[in-house]
Structures are given as structure tokens and as C-alpha cells.
Amino acid sequence: MDIRKLKEGEVMRFKKQLLGSKWKKNHLILFSDSRLCWYDEKGDRKPAGSVLLKDVVPYICVGLMTDRMPTRRPSLPDGHSVHHLVGIGLDPRAENVHWLLFASDADLEGWFTEIMKTLPKPNPPPQAAQGPPPPGQSQQNGAYAPPGKYPDAPPQAPNTYPSNPPIAAGGYQPQSKNIF
């Protein structure tokens, strides 16, 4: 797979330090494999940190949804809006969160337009009988309604493995005999 840069720019990142914490300007690069890397300075060779977004999709919160994370969001610098805040949780309990603060609505939307291109497409819902919508979705004009709380675990992936895989000719097949 050819991994390439999709977007880069400046962002504020919340950095915890031994003697306090602060918001720091970082250079951000999004790659086509969904890796989001931040650098202390534009032009640095080694990232200060990174996260593979496709692995943490259920734990990404934007704007006011960051208040639903099980951890308290950091105070924002003067002149910045919670609507431009993104929390990227790394686990169900949000014990580790990367906090990013974008400059404007347009900046945030530009980044998420590119981020969406790197994420796996969700499976379409089955065309079964019409029942109530699943939690987190609304039937009103097909609009998305955010979940009521931060997820406890990642969504279960559908079981794509056959229950009894075929055995190749001459292959080993364990026997279920009692030998005792």
C-alpha cells in the first residue's frame, strides 16, 4: 500500500508535564493509512507522537461530545472554543487521551474531511424489517444522533471466519477422541 500525506498543518496539543500541563503548538500530519502524527516543529524528522485513528474510532470525541468522555477535558486557552476541541481516547476508560485544539470550524472540518477518507467504511445495516433505530441513531430525516455516553468497548466486529474451516487435501484434522 502506498502511504502518502493527506493533510498537514498547525494545531494546539495539550501536553502533560511533570510540573503542570500546557497547550503547545504542534505540526500535524495525516497519512493515508489513518496515522496521525504530531511534531514539535515543522520539518522535524521524528514525530513527538502518533496514533492510528482507525484503531480508536469509537473513542474520538469532538466539541461538546468531549464532555461525555470518562475523563475531564483540559481547560482551554483564552480565545479558543470547545467546539474546536478533539479528544482521541486510546481505551474505553479514556485513561490516555490525546487532546487537539483546532483554530476554527473550517480548520476542524477540513481535517475531518480528510480523516474520514482514511477510515474503514462501516457495514451497511441489514435490510430487515423496520424496527426501532439502533442506539446512537435517529430516524428523523436520517440525521445522526450521537450516542448518550462514551463507549465502554469497541464495537464487535462481525465474525467473518467460518465455524468449520475447510481442510486442505492431506491436511491435519484433529480428532475428538478421548484417549484416557
Secondary structure as GFF3:
##gff-version 3
##sequence-region A 1 180
A	DSSP	beta_strand	5	17	.	.	.	ID=ss1
A	DSSP	beta_strand	20	31	.	.	.	ID=ss2
A	DSSP	beta_strand	35	39	.	.	.	ID=ss3
A	DSSP	beta_strand	49	52	.	.	.	ID=ss4
A	DSSP	three_ten_helix	53	55	.	.	.	ID=ss5
A	DSSP	three_ten_helix	57	59	.	.	.	ID=ss6
A	DSSP	beta_strand	60	62	.	.	.	ID=ss7
A	DSSP	three_ten_helix	63	68	.	.	.	ID=ss8
A	DSSP	three_ten_helix	82	84	.	.	.	ID=ss9
A	DSSP	beta_strand	85	89	.	.	.	ID=ss10
A	DSSP	beta_strand	97	101	.	.	.	ID=ss11
A	DSSP	alpha_helix	105	118	.	.	.	ID=ss12
A	DSSP	three_ten_helix	140	142	.	.	.	ID=ss13
###
